């Protein structure tokens, strides 16, 4: 069989038609990079022959993304000297047509079945074609990466290969040898398993019966032996029972037990006396310990006086230190209060100077503008006199809204500060009798009343002394400083506005608004009478003149400026100084409060230490204490003597007990009691055993064990004879079968000689001097070749993947030669079939392929064209 032309359309990666023609009769080498369609071309050839055109299991043949495509393959080939054209379309417009020169065309399943018969393959019942259906082409058309997988391919093609061997195999199968072999094998397999040769069937049953009877005979022998042993044991038990019934050995042991109990009771009395003596000894020891504790307590009382004296000295030193720290913080607190007062005074002077400077600036500005306004007022009309007067009054009463709002905020803050200071300050409520002279600071107090103290104040009571009142709140100085600052700011604002209080300022503002409203009404009249508005200048002049007078009056009411002409302190620096002074005062107040607490605690600790010392001295100086100490010492001496005496008695009793060995006496009592009981129980058990054995022997005597054994012995002899006969028959059949198989294998080797010849031919090219046997399934069997250490043999499956790949191709070429000799079509396709072959072996395989190409058409697909340059054929690309 030789391909002449191949056309592929809409087949996998080939959306456009691919035409390959001009195939050579021998080698055809197709070389192209990966994914260029080499394997697709090989698959198209297989699909054209192996797949039913009506199959729905070939969706994978369509190009990706073209669900409506109809994969089509056209193959022109020469077979038996005639030209054939096979056209097959799948999935879409399905069709199959086979045109043979000189014959009517075939289509559909008839064409497919005709090709299957010619080439030696078959179609599946349904679904896609699988390797087991591909027969001879599946063996000769090697898929990519499967050259080393030969066993299955040979198995699927074995029937066709045997048909090729036709007449030769018929010689083997037509002889009477096969019938005889089957008969002998059947008879042998009735007695032995085919694989392992183990007994089965009648032979196995005979052996099983023989073993069963032998087991029963052994069981009977054991039972007879046990019966005889029981008879002997019964006689022994009767003799022992009669001997113990006469001797009564347990009676003597009972007497020994009673004597041991008496000795134990005597020893236990001595043990009770030892326990009483030990209890007395413990009492004396407890009394001695109590006396020693009492003496230790008296000694600790003496040591406590010295310890309390040391503690008192330490507490006195701590109180002195705390008082010194308190005085230091009192002094620092007074200094901080003075510094804070000076800072506030300086802040007030700076604020007054700033107010004077501001007023002076306003006065200078007014003086500068009065000249121009006076010149303009000469042109004023008499009709504006009323308006000028009203405007002047409004200006005189006016207060700036921002200043009024500031005054309101300061007044509100001052009230809140007074409330917080009142809440935190110390309150004094008093009710004095007539004639009592009491002063709170510089203020004399009489009758009843209430005062709030926000700083340290002396309460002087005439004829009695002075009481210092110090508010306890840590934040009182800060609150007082805040209240004083707000009061100073409020006084400055009132002075600048020339009012006595906030209500007067609000009234002035109301009146100013009223005058302004009246002036506006007058201005509207004046505007109607004098559109030029000159009269307004006269009113402004009067207002500014009045304002200038007010400023001068305000300046006159302020303290005079410094005579040296030097600038006063910076207000920001003064403000910062005041804040630092206030912070220092707050810190000093807090530290002073902590120092007072520490001084009070130190004083309390000192007083407590003094009281503890007094108590310890009182205890140590108690007149009865010496008598108690002497009495305790004398009692301790007496108790120690009694303790020593009790100790001697305990030791003496312990020595007596040790000599008697109380534990050993208890063991004697227990041992003798157990021994007597065991002797009695043994005598009773022996009596029960005698009764049980008598019953058992009577029962077994009625079974006829000796007669049963004789019967089983006769049956075993018969079964043994039958097993021996079947064993000789099985051995003879097994030996005969081996001889027949050996002769048949020799005949089969002679009949497979044609295939063996072709295998040896190609193997001699690849492995000179090597030999391969053809196995019963017509696949390569054991391979013998010369290795580094001489001849070596191994099976096909033991070779490496590369060697199996080479042997797989060699075997397929031999099958092709055998098929060609039998007149069967051959075509060889190798799709990347020698990828695991090294350079040297590849050179040998090229020789093998070149030789086979003299007789067959060979299609080789490869992605390594450089490796095939010396094949003797020009490589073609896919599509060329």
Secondary structure, DSSP 8 states (H G I E B T S, - for coil): -EEEEEEEESBTTB-S-EEEE---SSEEEEE--TTSSHHHHHHHHHHHHHS-TT-SS-GGGS-TT-TT---EEEEEEEETTEEEEEEEE-SSS-EEEEEETTS--EEHHHHHHHHHHHHT----SSSS--GGG-HHHHHHEE-TT-TT--HHHHHHHHHHHHHHHHHHHHHHHHSHHHHHHHHHHHHHHHHB-TTT--B-HHHHHHHHHHHHHHHHHHHHHHHHHHHHHHHHHHHHHHHHHHHHHHH-HHHHHHHHHHHHHHHHHHHHHHHHHHHHHHHHHHHHHHHHHHHHHHHHHHHHHHHHHHHHHHHHHHHHHHHHHHHHHHHHHHHHHHHHHHHHHHHHHHHHHHHHHHHHHHHHHHHHHHHHHHHHHHHHHTT--GGGHHHHHHHHHHHHH---HHHHHHHHHHHHHHHHHHHHHHHHSEEEEEE--TT--EEETTEEE-SEEEEEE-S-EEEEETTTEEEEE----TTHHHHHHHHHHHHHHHHHHHHHHT-SSHHHHHHHHHHHHHHHHHHHHHHHHHHHH-TT-THHHHHHHHHHHHHHHHHHHHHHHS----TT------HHHHHHHHHHHHHHHHHHHHHHHHHHHHHHHHHHHHHHHHHHHHHHHHHHT-HHHHHHHHHHHHHHHHHHHHHHHHHHHHHHHHHHHHHHTHHHHHHHHHHHHHHHHHHHHHHHHHHHHHHHHHHHHHHHHTT-HHHHHHHHHHHHHHHHHHHHHHHHHHHHHHHHHHHHHHHHHHHHHHHTHHHHHHHHHHHHHHSTT-EEEE-TTSSEEEEEEEETTEEEEE-GGGS-HHHHHHHHHHHHHHHHHHHHHTT----EEEESTTTT--HHHHHHHHHHHHHHTTTS-EEEEES-GGGGGGGSS--B-TT-
